[in-house]
């Protein structure tokens, strides 16, 4: 996963979330069907895709899907 489009595809395909790139900046509480199970699944998927762990503290503070994407792709 290298691009925003890859991330959106992952959200759609792996988590069955109907989101677009324009939705990424919305608050997680406004994403349709979003819940804590999606967050845990997404963390697992992102760690698998990037090959590196995510900080749980940072993940829990992320206000949006965009913030989660940036955590995953930031060096």
ZAMARGU-4260 file (C-alpha; in steps of 0.2 Angstrom, whole numbers, plus 5000, padded with zeros to 4 digits):
<rodrens>
0) 5000/5000/5000 | 5008/5016/4994 | 4995/5028/4988 | 4979/5035/4995 | 4970/5025/4981
5) 4978/5009/4988 | 4972/5013/5005 | 4954/5017/4999 | 4954/5001/4990 | 4960/4992/5005
10) 4945/5000/5015 | 4933/4995/5002 | 4939/4977/4999 | 4946/4971/5016 | 4934/4980/5027
15) 4919/4982/5016 | 4918/5001/5020 | 4910/5011/5006 | 4922/5026/5007 | 4931/5037/4994
20) 4947/5047/4995 | 4936/5062/4999 | 4929/5053/5015 | 4946/5051/5023 | 4947/5067/5032
25) 4930/5065/5040 | 4929/5061/5059 | 4929/5042/5062 | 4912/5044/5071 | 4905/5050/5055
30) 4911/5035/5044 | 4896/5024/5040 | 4897/5007/5049 | 4913/5012/5058 | 4916/5003/5075
35) 4930/4997/5086 | 4931/4981/5077 | 4935/4990/5061 | 4949/4999/5069 | 4957/4983/5076
40) 4955/4975/5059 | 4962/4990/5050 | 4977/4990/5062 | 4981/4972/5058 | 4979/4975/5039
45) 4990/4990/5039 | 5004/4981/5049 | 5003/4967/5037 | 5003/4978/5022 | 5017/4989/5028
50) 5028/4976/5037 | 5029/4987/5052 | 5020/4989/5069 | 5009/5004/5072 | 5009/5013/5089
55) 4992/5009/5098 | 4993/5025/5107 | 4994/5035/5090 | 4981/5024/5082 | 4969/5027/5097
60) 4972/5046/5095 | 4969/5046/5076 | 4953/5057/5072 | 4951/5051/5054 | 4955/5038/5041
65) 4967/5050/5034 | 4977/5051/5050 | 4977/5032/5051 | 4984/5032/5033 | 4997/5044/5037
70) 5002/5034/5053 | 5004/5019/5042 | 5014/5027/5028 | 5025/5039/5038 | 5043/5033/5040
</rodrens>
